[in-house]
Structure formats: C-alpha cells, structure tokens
C-alpha cells in the first residue's frame, strides 16, 4: 500500500493504477481493487484525499 500511496496516479487514476499493478504482479484485479478500496476507507480518517479514491474504486 505504501508504494500505491506514494504514486500520484492513485489520486488521478486509481482504477488504472490498480489494473496496472495487478497485471505486473499477476494478481486478480478485482481482488486487488477491493483490497485498495478497503485500505483507502481505513486510511481516509487521517488522509481525507483517500475518500475520493475509495469512491472511485467502488463497483458501478
């Protein structure tokens, strides 16, 4: 998560970043998206900018 938090793309294109990381690491992109969503919700208390990231990662 620390690498993702340090990446500006998390704030500008969270879905694209999750997909890119899933592809690079050969991970299930839906599972990674859910994990990043949960971490953003948890950390949004101290980092309000992650609230928007979490909202953008919710399934539509």
CHARMM-style PDB file with segment names, atoms N, HN, CA, C and O in Angstrom:
ATOM      1  N   UNK     1       0.822  -1.194   0.000  1.00  0.00      PROA
ATOM      2  CA  UNK     1       0.000   0.000   0.000  1.00  0.00      PROA
ATOM      3  C   UNK     1       0.863   1.254   0.000  1.00  0.00      PROA
ATOM      4  O   UNK     1       0.495   2.268  -0.594  1.00  0.00      PROA
ATOM      5  N   UNK     2       2.000   1.185   0.660  1.00  0.00      PROA
ATOM      6  HN  UNK     2       2.299   0.361   1.142  1.00  0.00      PROA
ATOM      7  CA  UNK     2       2.860   2.366   0.727  1.00  0.00      PROA
ATOM      8  C   UNK     2       3.294   2.804  -0.673  1.00  0.00      PROA
ATOM      9  O   UNK     2       3.325   3.999  -0.965  1.00  0.00      PROA
ATOM     10  N   UNK     3       3.625   1.853  -1.529  1.00  0.00      PROA
ATOM     11  HN  UNK     3       3.600   0.882  -1.291  1.00  0.00      PROA
ATOM     12  CA  UNK     3       4.011   2.207  -2.898  1.00  0.00      PROA
ATOM     13  C   UNK     3       2.838   2.881  -3.615  1.00  0.00      PROA
ATOM     14  O   UNK     3       3.022   3.884  -4.304  1.00  0.00      PROA
ATOM     15  N   UNK     4       1.658   2.337  -3.454  1.00  0.00      PROA
ATOM     16  HN  UNK     4       1.509   1.522  -2.894  1.00  0.00      PROA
ATOM     17  CA  UNK     4       0.484   2.932  -4.102  1.00  0.00      PROA
ATOM     18  C   UNK     4       0.198   4.323  -3.552  1.00  0.00      PROA
ATOM     19  O   UNK     4      -0.159   5.226  -4.308  1.00  0.00      PROA
ATOM     20  N   UNK     5       0.352   4.504  -2.237  1.00  0.00      PROA
ATOM     21  HN  UNK     5       0.642   3.770  -1.623  1.00  0.00      PROA
ATOM     22  CA  UNK     5       0.110   5.815  -1.631  1.00  0.00      PROA
ATOM     23  C   UNK     5       1.107   6.859  -2.128  1.00  0.00      PROA
ATOM     24  O   UNK     5       0.770   8.039  -2.222  1.00  0.00      PROA
ATOM     25  N   UNK     6       2.314   6.443  -2.442  1.00  0.00      PROA
ATOM     26  HN  UNK     6       2.588   5.485  -2.366  1.00  0.00      PROA
ATOM     27  CA  UNK     6       3.338   7.374  -2.899  1.00  0.00      PROA
ATOM     28  C   UNK     6       3.221   7.677  -4.391  1.00  0.00      PROA
ATOM     29  O   UNK     6       3.948   8.523  -4.911  1.00  0.00      PROA
ATOM     30  N   UNK     7       2.331   7.007  -5.065  1.00  0.00      PROA
ATOM     31  HN  UNK     7       1.740   6.319  -4.643  1.00  0.00      PROA
ATOM     32  CA  UNK     7       2.165   7.186  -6.507  1.00  0.00      PROA
ATOM     33  C   UNK     7       1.058   8.207  -6.763  1.00  0.00      PROA
ATOM     34  O   UNK     7      -0.080   8.008  -6.337  1.00  0.00      PROA
ATOM     35  N   UNK     8       1.382   9.286  -7.447  1.00  0.00      PROA
ATOM     36  HN  UNK     8       2.307   9.447  -7.793  1.00  0.00      PROA
ATOM     37  CA  UNK     8       0.387  10.323  -7.766  1.00  0.00      PROA
ATOM     38  C   UNK     8      -0.793   9.764  -8.542  1.00  0.00      PROA
ATOM     39  O   UNK     8      -1.903  10.290  -8.464  1.00  0.00      PROA
ATOM     40  N   UNK     9      -0.552   8.711  -9.282  1.00  0.00      PROA
ATOM     41  HN  UNK     9       0.350   8.284  -9.346  1.00  0.00      PROA
ATOM     42  CA  UNK     9      -1.606   8.132 -10.116  1.00  0.00      PROA
ATOM     43  C   UNK     9      -2.755   7.562  -9.275  1.00  0.00      PROA
ATOM     44  O   UNK     9      -3.870   7.420  -9.777  1.00  0.00      PROA
ATOM     45  N   UNK    10      -2.498   7.235  -8.004  1.00  0.00      PROA
ATOM     46  HN  UNK    10      -1.593   7.350  -7.596  1.00  0.00      PROA
ATOM     47  CA  UNK    10      -3.573   6.745  -7.139  1.00  0.00      PROA
ATOM     48  C   UNK    10      -4.676   7.795  -7.031  1.00  0.00      PROA
ATOM     49  O   UNK    10      -5.859   7.457  -6.998  1.00  0.00      PROA
ATOM     50  N   UNK    11      -4.292   9.053  -6.977  1.00  0.00      PROA
ATOM     51  HN  UNK    11      -3.331   9.328  -7.004  1.00  0.00      PROA
ATOM     52  CA  UNK    11      -5.285  10.130  -6.853  1.00  0.00      PROA
ATOM     53  C   UNK    11      -5.919  10.491  -8.189  1.00  0.00      PROA
ATOM     54  O   UNK    11      -7.084  10.887  -8.230  1.00  0.00      PROA
ATOM     55  N   UNK    12      -5.175  10.361  -9.279  1.00  0.00      PROA
ATOM     56  HN  UNK    12      -4.229  10.039  -9.246  1.00  0.00      PROA
ATOM     57  CA  UNK    12      -5.694  10.781 -10.577  1.00  0.00      PROA
ATOM     58  C   UNK    12      -6.366   9.660 -11.361  1.00  0.00      PROA
ATOM     59  O   UNK    12      -7.315   9.916 -12.103  1.00  0.00      PROA
ATOM     60  N   UNK    13      -5.894   8.422 -11.213  1.00  0.00      PROA
ATOM     61  HN  UNK    13      -5.123   8.214 -10.610  1.00  0.00      PROA
ATOM     62  CA  UNK    13      -6.438   7.285 -11.963  1.00  0.00      PROA
ATOM     63  C   UNK    13      -6.326   6.007 -11.137  1.00  0.00      PROA
ATOM     64  O   UNK    13      -5.560   5.109 -11.485  1.00  0.00      PROA
ATOM     65  N   UNK    14      -7.093   5.919 -10.035  1.00  0.00      PROA
ATOM     66  HN  UNK    14      -7.715   6.649  -9.752  1.00  0.00      PROA
ATOM     67  CA  UNK    14      -6.940   4.762  -9.161  1.00  0.00      PROA
ATOM     68  C   UNK    14      -7.268   3.439  -9.846  1.00  0.00      PROA
ATOM     69  O   UNK    14      -6.593   2.438  -9.604  1.00  0.00      PROA
ATOM     70  N   UNK    15      -8.284   3.420 -10.688  1.00  0.00      PROA
ATOM     71  HN  UNK    15      -8.832   4.233 -10.885  1.00  0.00      PROA
ATOM     72  CA  UNK    15      -8.627   2.182 -11.388  1.00  0.00      PROA
ATOM     73  C   UNK    15      -7.535   1.734 -12.333  1.00  0.00      PROA
ATOM     74  O   UNK    15      -7.218   0.547 -12.412  1.00  0.00      PROA
ATOM     75  N   UNK    16      -6.962   2.679 -13.045  1.00  0.00      PROA
ATOM     76  HN  UNK    16      -7.219   3.644 -12.980  1.00  0.00      PROA
ATOM     77  CA  UNK    16      -5.871   2.352 -13.962  1.00  0.00      PROA
ATOM     78  C   UNK    16      -4.639   1.860 -13.229  1.00  0.00      PROA
ATOM     79  O   UNK    16      -3.972   0.928 -13.678  1.00  0.00      PROA
ATOM     80  N   UNK    17      -4.336   2.485 -12.099  1.00  0.00      PROA
ATOM     81  HN  UNK    17      -4.878   3.242 -11.734  1.00  0.00      PROA
ATOM     82  CA  UNK    17      -3.178   2.071 -11.308  1.00  0.00      PROA
ATOM     83  C   UNK    17      -3.376   0.662 -10.764  1.00  0.00      PROA
ATOM     84  O   UNK    17      -2.467  -0.166 -10.816  1.00  0.00      PROA
ATOM     85  N   UNK    18      -4.571   0.397 -10.241  1.00  0.00      PROA
ATOM     86  HN  UNK    18      -5.309   1.070 -10.199  1.00  0.00      PROA
ATOM     87  CA  UNK    18      -4.854  -0.948  -9.721  1.00  0.00      PROA
ATOM     88  C   UNK    18      -4.719  -1.985 -10.827  1.00  0.00      PROA
ATOM     89  O   UNK    18      -4.121  -3.041 -10.620  1.00  0.00      PROA
ATOM     90  N   UNK    19      -5.267  -1.692 -11.992  1.00  0.00      PROA
ATOM     91  HN  UNK    19      -5.752  -0.834 -12.160  1.00  0.00      PROA
ATOM     92  CA  UNK    19      -5.176  -2.643 -13.104  1.00  0.00      PROA
ATOM     93  C   UNK    19      -3.724  -2.870 -13.518  1.00  0.00      PROA
ATOM     94  O   UNK    19      -3.315  -4.006 -13.761  1.00  0.00      PROA
ATOM     95  N   UNK    20      -2.955  -1.801 -13.599  1.00  0.00      PROA
ATOM     96  HN  UNK    20      -3.287  -0.878 -13.402  1.00  0.00      PROA
ATOM     97  CA  UNK    20      -1.535  -1.912 -13.992  1.00  0.00      PROA
ATOM     98  C   UNK    20      -0.762  -2.749 -12.979  1.00  0.00      PROA
ATOM     99  O   UNK    20       0.022  -3.617 -13.363  1.00  0.00      PROA
ATOM    100  N   UNK    21      -0.973  -2.497 -11.695  1.00  0.00      PROA
ATOM    101  HN  UNK    21      -1.610  -1.792 -11.383  1.00  0.00      PROA
ATOM    102  CA  UNK    21      -0.278  -3.265 -10.660  1.00  0.00      PROA
ATOM    103  C   UNK    21      -0.705  -4.731 -10.707  1.00  0.00      PROA
ATOM    104  O   UNK    21       0.133  -5.621 -10.561  1.00  0.00      PROA
ATOM    105  N   UNK    22      -1.989  -4.989 -10.906  1.00  0.00      PROA
ATOM    106  HN  UNK    22      -2.669  -4.266 -11.024  1.00  0.00      PROA
ATOM    107  CA  UNK    22      -2.477  -6.368 -10.992  1.00  0.00      PROA
ATOM    108  C   UNK    22      -1.830  -7.085 -12.172  1.00  0.00      PROA
ATOM    109  O   UNK    22      -1.428  -8.243 -12.056  1.00  0.00      PROA
ATOM    110  N   UNK    23      -1.732  -6.400 -13.302  1.00  0.00      PROA
ATOM    111  HN  UNK    23      -2.059  -5.460 -13.396  1.00  0.00      PROA
ATOM    112  CA  UNK    23      -1.095  -7.002 -14.478  1.00  0.00      PROA
ATOM    113  C   UNK    23       0.386  -7.295 -14.226  1.00  0.00      PROA
ATOM    114  O   UNK    23       0.880  -8.372 -14.561  1.00  0.00      PROA
ATOM    115  N   UNK    24       1.077  -6.339 -13.639  1.00  0.00      PROA
ATOM    116  HN  UNK    24       0.675  -5.465 -13.366  1.00  0.00      PROA
ATOM    117  CA  UNK    24       2.513  -6.515 -13.388  1.00  0.00      PROA
ATOM    118  C   UNK    24       2.796  -7.627 -12.382  1.00  0.00      PROA
ATOM    119  O   UNK    24       3.791  -8.344 -12.497  1.00  0.00      PROA
ATOM    120  N   UNK    25       1.915  -7.761 -11.401  1.00  0.00      PROA
ATOM    121  HN  UNK    25       1.107  -7.178 -11.307  1.00  0.00      PROA
ATOM    122  CA  UNK    25       2.146  -8.736 -10.326  1.00  0.00      PROA
ATOM    123  C   UNK    25       1.382 -10.040 -10.521  1.00  0.00      PROA
ATOM    124  O   UNK    25       1.429 -10.928  -9.670  1.00  0.00      PROA
ATOM    125  N   UNK    26       0.676 -10.149 -11.648  1.00  0.00      PROA
ATOM    126  HN  UNK    26       0.638  -9.427 -12.339  1.00  0.00      PROA
ATOM    127  CA  UNK    26      -0.125 -11.339 -11.959  1.00  0.00      PROA
ATOM    128  C   UNK    26      -1.116 -11.637 -10.828  1.00  0.00      PROA
ATOM    129  O   UNK    26      -1.210 -12.761 -10.336  1.00  0.00      PROA
ATOM    130  N   UNK    27      -1.857 -10.584 -10.432  1.00  0.00      PROA
ATOM    131  HN  UNK    27      -1.782  -9.671 -10.832  1.00  0.00      PROA
ATOM    132  CA  UNK    27      -2.866 -10.699  -9.386  1.00  0.00      PROA
ATOM    133  C   UNK    27      -4.253 -10.508  -9.980  1.00  0.00      PROA
ATOM    134  O   UNK    27      -4.401  -9.929 -11.056  1.00  0.00      PROA
ATOM    135  N   UNK    28      -5.248 -10.989  -9.289  1.00  0.00      PROA
ATOM    136  HN  UNK    28      -5.127 -11.460  -8.415  1.00  0.00      PROA
ATOM    137  CA  UNK    28      -6.635 -10.776  -9.689  1.00  0.00      PROA
ATOM    138  C   UNK    28      -6.974  -9.301  -9.479  1.00  0.00      PROA
ATOM    139  O   UNK    28      -6.911  -8.800  -8.356  1.00  0.00      PROA
ATOM    140  N   UNK    29      -7.328  -8.613 -10.548  1.00  0.00      PROA
ATOM    141  HN  UNK    29      -7.379  -9.020 -11.460  1.00  0.00      PROA
ATOM    142  CA  UNK    29      -7.537  -7.160 -10.461  1.00  0.00      PROA
ATOM    143  C   UNK    29      -8.729  -6.800  -9.580  1.00  0.00      PROA
ATOM    144  O   UNK    29      -8.687  -5.788  -8.882  1.00  0.00      PROA
ATOM    145  N   UNK    30      -9.797  -7.608  -9.596  1.00  0.00      PROA
ATOM    146  HN  UNK    30      -9.831  -8.431 -10.164  1.00  0.00      PROA
ATOM    147  CA  UNK    30     -10.948  -7.315  -8.738  1.00  0.00      PROA
ATOM    148  C   UNK    30     -10.581  -7.437  -7.265  1.00  0.00      PROA
ATOM    149  O   UNK    30     -10.988  -6.616  -6.443  1.00  0.00      PROA
ATOM    150  N   UNK    31      -9.817  -8.456  -6.944  1.00  0.00      PROA
ATOM    151  HN  UNK    31      -9.487  -9.123  -7.612  1.00  0.00      PROA
ATOM    152  CA  UNK    31      -9.406  -8.644  -5.548  1.00  0.00      PROA
ATOM    153  C   UNK    31      -8.484  -7.505  -5.099  1.00  0.00      PROA
ATOM    154  O   UNK    31      -8.623  -6.998  -3.986  1.00  0.00      PROA
ATOM    155  N   UNK    32      -7.550  -7.105  -5.958  1.00  0.00      PROA
ATOM    156  HN  UNK    32      -7.437  -7.517  -6.862  1.00  0.00      PROA
ATOM    157  CA  UNK    32      -6.663  -6.004  -5.621  1.00  0.00      PROA
ATOM    158  C   UNK    32      -7.449  -4.708  -5.475  1.00  0.00      PROA
ATOM    159  O   UNK    32      -7.179  -3.917  -4.570  1.00  0.00      PROA
ATOM    160  N   UNK    33      -8.413  -4.484  -6.351  1.00  0.00      PROA
ATOM    161  HN  UNK    33      -8.633  -5.126  -7.085  1.00  0.00      PROA
ATOM    162  CA  UNK    33      -9.258  -3.289  -6.271  1.00  0.00      PROA
ATOM    163  C   UNK    33      -9.994  -3.257  -4.921  1.00  0.00      PROA
ATOM    164  O   UNK    33     -10.054  -2.211  -4.274  1.00  0.00      PROA
ATOM    165  N   UNK    34     -10.543  -4.379  -4.505  1.00  0.00      PROA
ATOM    166  HN  UNK    34     -10.494  -5.229  -5.031  1.00  0.00      PROA
ATOM    167  CA  UNK    34     -11.248  -4.451  -3.226  1.00  0.00      PROA
ATOM    168  C   UNK    34     -10.302  -4.180  -2.062  1.00  0.00      PROA
ATOM    169  O   UNK    34     -10.665  -3.490  -1.110  1.00  0.00      PROA
ATOM    170  N   UNK    35      -9.093  -4.723  -2.139  1.00  0.00      PROA
ATOM    171  HN  UNK    35      -8.799  -5.284  -2.912  1.00  0.00      PROA
ATOM    172  CA  UNK    35      -8.112  -4.516  -1.079  1.00  0.00      PROA
ATOM    173  C   UNK    35      -7.726  -3.036  -0.991  1.00  0.00      PROA
ATOM    174  O   UNK    35      -7.689  -2.473   0.103  1.00  0.00      PROA
ATOM    175  N   UNK    36      -7.442  -2.409  -2.125  1.00  0.00      PROA
ATOM    176  HN  UNK    36      -7.473  -2.866  -3.013  1.00  0.00      PROA
ATOM    177  CA  UNK    36      -7.070  -0.990  -2.135  1.00  0.00      PROA
ATOM    178  C   UNK    36      -8.246  -0.145  -1.644  1.00  0.00      PROA
ATOM    179  O   UNK    36      -8.052   0.812  -0.895  1.00  0.00      PROA
ATOM    180  N   UNK    37      -9.462  -0.495  -2.063  1.00  0.00      PROA
ATOM    181  HN  UNK    37      -9.620  -1.273  -2.672  1.00  0.00      PROA
ATOM    182  CA  UNK    37     -10.644   0.204  -1.581  1.00  0.00      PROA
ATOM    183  C   UNK    37     -10.712   0.153  -0.055  1.00  0.00      PROA
ATOM    184  O   UNK    37     -10.886   1.183   0.595  1.00  0.00      PROA
ATOM    185  N   UNK    38     -10.576  -1.039   0.511  1.00  0.00      PROA
ATOM    186  HN  UNK    38     -10.434  -1.876  -0.018  1.00  0.00      PROA
ATOM    187  CA  UNK    38     -10.654  -1.200   1.967  1.00  0.00      PROA
ATOM    188  C   UNK    38      -9.567  -0.400   2.675  1.00  0.00      PROA
ATOM    189  O   UNK    38      -9.828   0.231   3.699  1.00  0.00      PROA
ATOM    190  N   UNK    39      -8.358  -0.423   2.140  1.00  0.00      PROA
ATOM    191  HN  UNK    39      -8.146  -0.936   1.309  1.00  0.00      PROA
ATOM    192  CA  UNK    39      -7.265   0.339   2.765  1.00  0.00      PROA
ATOM    193  C   UNK    39      -7.518   1.839   2.677  1.00  0.00      PROA
ATOM    194  O   UNK    39      -7.222   2.574   3.619  1.00  0.00      PROA
ATOM    195  N   UNK    40      -8.057   2.291   1.565  1.00  0.00      PROA
ATOM    196  HN  UNK    40      -8.298   1.693   0.800  1.00  0.00      PROA
ATOM    197  CA  UNK    40      -8.359   3.723   1.424  1.00  0.00      PROA
ATOM    198  C   UNK    40      -9.438   4.145   2.405  1.00  0.00      PROA
ATOM    199  O   UNK    40      -9.345   5.216   3.004  1.00  0.00      PROA
ATOM    200  N   UNK    41     -10.461   3.315   2.578  1.00  0.00      PROA
ATOM    201  HN  UNK    41     -10.536   2.444   2.092  1.00  0.00      PROA
ATOM    202  CA  UNK    41     -11.517   3.634   3.547  1.00  0.00      PROA
ATOM    203  C   UNK    41     -10.905   3.726   4.940  1.00  0.00      PROA
ATOM    204  O   UNK    41     -11.185   4.657   5.696  1.00  0.00      PROA
ATOM    205  N   UNK    42     -10.071   2.754   5.266  1.00  0.00      PROA
ATOM    206  HN  UNK    42      -9.843   1.998   4.652  1.00  0.00      PROA
ATOM    207  CA  UNK    42      -9.448   2.726   6.599  1.00  0.00      PROA
ATOM    208  C   UNK    42      -8.545   3.937   6.829  1.00  0.00      PROA
ATOM    209  O   UNK    42      -8.546   4.508   7.920  1.00  0.00      PROA
ATOM    210  N   UNK    43      -7.787   4.329   5.829  1.00  0.00      PROA
ATOM    211  HN  UNK    43      -7.786   3.866   4.943  1.00  0.00      PROA
ATOM    212  CA  UNK    43      -6.824   5.412   5.990  1.00  0.00      PROA
ATOM    213  C   UNK    43      -7.406   6.797   5.711  1.00  0.00      PROA
ATOM    214  O   UNK    43      -6.729   7.804   5.920  1.00  0.00      PROA
ATOM    215  N   UNK    44      -8.659   6.857   5.240  1.00  0.00      PROA
ATOM    216  HN  UNK    44      -9.209   6.039   5.071  1.00  0.00      PROA
ATOM    217  CA  UNK    44      -9.282   8.146   4.915  1.00  0.00      PROA
ATOM    218  C   UNK    44      -9.486   9.018   6.144  1.00  0.00      PROA
ATOM    219  O   UNK    44      -9.637  10.234   6.020  1.00  0.00      PROA
ATOM    220  N   UNK    45      -9.494   8.417   7.325  1.00  0.00      PROA
ATOM    221  HN  UNK    45      -9.371   7.430   7.426  1.00  0.00      PROA
ATOM    222  CA  UNK    45      -9.643   9.204   8.557  1.00  0.00      PROA
ATOM    223  C   UNK    45      -8.484  10.183   8.695  1.00  0.00      PROA
ATOM    224  O   UNK    45      -8.684  11.351   9.026  1.00  0.00      PROA
ATOM    225  N   UNK    46      -7.278   9.700   8.439  1.00  0.00      PROA
ATOM    226  HN  UNK    46      -7.116   8.751   8.170  1.00  0.00      PROA
ATOM    227  CA  UNK    46      -6.086  10.549   8.553  1.00  0.00      PROA
ATOM    228  C   UNK    46      -5.692  11.207   7.238  1.00  0.00      PROA
ATOM    229  O   UNK    46      -4.952  12.191   7.236  1.00  0.00      PROA
ATOM    230  N   UNK    47      -6.176  10.675   6.125  1.00  0.00      PROA
ATOM    231  HN  UNK    47      -6.777   9.876   6.127  1.00  0.00      PROA
ATOM    232  CA  UNK    47      -5.825  11.190   4.794  1.00  0.00      PROA
ATOM    233  C   UNK    47      -7.121  11.365   3.990  1.00  0.00      PROA
ATOM    234  O   UNK    47      -7.490  10.484   3.214  1.00  0.00      PROA
ATOM    235  N   UNK    48      -7.806  12.489   4.172  1.00  0.00      PROA
ATOM    236  HN  UNK    48      -7.506  13.205   4.802  1.00  0.00      PROA
ATOM    237  CA  UNK    48      -9.124  12.697   3.550  1.00  0.00      PROA
ATOM    238  C   UNK    48      -9.138  12.548   2.028  1.00  0.00      PROA
ATOM    239  O   UNK    48     -10.181  12.229   1.456  1.00  0.00      PROA
ATOM    240  N   UNK    49      -8.020  12.769   1.370  1.00  0.00      PROA
ATOM    241  HN  UNK    49      -7.173  13.028   1.834  1.00  0.00      PROA
ATOM    242  CA  UNK    49      -7.983  12.631  -0.088  1.00  0.00      PROA
ATOM    243  C   UNK    49      -8.270  11.192  -0.530  1.00  0.00      PROA
ATOM    244  O   UNK    49      -8.656  10.960  -1.676  1.00  0.00      PROA
ATOM    245  N   UNK    50      -8.083  10.236   0.369  1.00  0.00      PROA
ATOM    246  HN  UNK    50      -7.769  10.425   1.300  1.00  0.00      PROA
ATOM    247  CA  UNK    50      -8.330   8.836   0.025  1.00  0.00      PROA
ATOM    248  C   UNK    50      -9.826   8.504  -0.006  1.00  0.00      PROA
ATOM    249  O   UNK    50     -10.219   7.466  -0.540  1.00  0.00      PROA
ATOM    250  N   UNK    51     -10.645   9.366   0.553  1.00  0.00      PROA
ATOM    251  HN  UNK    51     -10.326  10.209   0.987  1.00  0.00      PROA
ATOM    252  CA  UNK    51     -12.092   9.152   0.484  1.00  0.00      PROA
ATOM    253  C   UNK    51     -12.551   9.165  -0.971  1.00  0.00      PROA
ATOM    254  O   UNK    51     -13.330   8.307  -1.387  1.00  0.00      PROA
ATOM    255  N   UNK    52     -12.071  10.135  -1.741  1.00  0.00      PROA
ATOM    256  HN  UNK    52     -11.439  10.833  -1.403  1.00  0.00      PROA
ATOM    257  CA  UNK    52     -12.418  10.213  -3.157  1.00  0.00      PROA
ATOM    258  C   UNK    52     -11.887   9.006  -3.910  1.00  0.00      PROA
ATOM    259  O   UNK    52     -12.563   8.473  -4.790  1.00  0.00      PROA
ATOM    260  N   UNK    53     -10.687   8.572  -3.571  1.00  0.00      PROA
ATOM    261  HN  UNK    53     -10.138   9.005  -2.855  1.00  0.00      PROA
ATOM    262  CA  UNK    53     -10.117   7.386  -4.213  1.00  0.00      PROA
ATOM    263  C   UNK    53     -11.026   6.176  -3.949  1.00  0.00      PROA
ATOM    264  O   UNK    53     -11.337   5.422  -4.870  1.00  0.00      PROA
ATOM    265  N   UNK    54     -11.445   5.995  -2.707  1.00  0.00      PROA
ATOM    266  HN  UNK    54     -11.192   6.608  -1.958  1.00  0.00      PROA
ATOM    267  CA  UNK    54     -12.323   4.879  -2.366  1.00  0.00      PROA
ATOM    268  C   UNK    54     -13.623   4.946  -3.157  1.00  0.00      PROA
ATOM    269  O   UNK    54     -14.099   3.932  -3.665  1.00  0.00      PROA
ATOM    270  N   UNK    55     -14.192   6.137  -3.259  1.00  0.00      PROA
ATOM    271  HN  UNK    55     -13.806   6.961  -2.845  1.00  0.00      PROA
ATOM    272  CA  UNK    55     -15.435   6.286  -4.021  1.00  0.00      PROA
ATOM    273  C   UNK    55     -15.231   5.921  -5.485  1.00  0.00      PROA
ATOM    274  O   UNK    55     -16.108   5.325  -6.111  1.00  0.00      PROA
ATOM    275  N   UNK    56     -14.089   6.276  -6.021  1.00  0.00      PROA
ATOM    276  HN  UNK    56     -13.377   6.760  -5.512  1.00  0.00      PROA
ATOM    277  CA  UNK    56     -13.816   5.982  -7.446  1.00  0.00      PROA
ATOM    278  C   UNK    56     -13.529   4.506  -7.683  1.00  0.00      PROA
ATOM    279  O   UNK    56     -13.623   4.037  -8.818  1.00  0.00      PROA
ATOM    280  N   UNK    57     -13.180   3.762  -6.631  1.00  0.00      PROA
ATOM    281  HN  UNK    57     -13.103   4.142  -5.710  1.00  0.00      PROA
ATOM    282  CA  UNK    57     -12.902   2.329  -6.775  1.00  0.00      PROA
ATOM    283  C   UNK    57     -14.120   1.447  -6.528  1.00  0.00      PROA
ATOM    284  O   UNK    57     -14.054   0.231  -6.703  1.00  0.00      PROA
ATOM    285  N   UNK    58     -15.246   2.066  -6.115  1.00  0.00      PROA
ATOM    286  HN  UNK    58     -15.300   3.054  -5.973  1.00  0.00      PROA
ATOM    287  CA  UNK    58     -16.440   1.255  -5.864  1.00  0.00      PROA
ATOM    288  C   UNK    58     -16.990   0.737  -7.185  1.00  0.00      PROA
ATOM    289  O   UNK    58     -16.933   1.424  -8.205  1.00  0.00      PROA
ATOM    290  N   UNK    59     -17.526  -0.492  -7.157  1.00  0.00      PROA
ATOM    291  HN  UNK    59     -17.572  -1.050  -6.329  1.00  0.00      PROA
ATOM    292  CA  UNK    59     -18.100  -1.037  -8.383  1.00  0.00      PROA
ATOM    293  C   UNK    59     -19.309  -0.217  -8.832  1.00  0.00      PROA
ATOM    294  O   UNK    59     -20.055   0.319  -8.012  1.00  0.00      PROA
ATOM    295  N   UNK    60     -19.481  -0.136 -10.116  1.00  0.00      PROA
ATOM    296  HN  UNK    60     -18.876  -0.572 -10.781  1.00  0.00      PROA
ATOM    297  CA  UNK    60     -20.610   0.624 -10.659  1.00  0.00      PROA
ATOM    298  C   UNK    60     -21.662  -0.298 -11.206  1.00  0.00      PROA
ATOM    299  OT1 UNK    60     -22.688   0.164 -11.706  1.00  0.00      PROA
TER     300      UNK     60
END
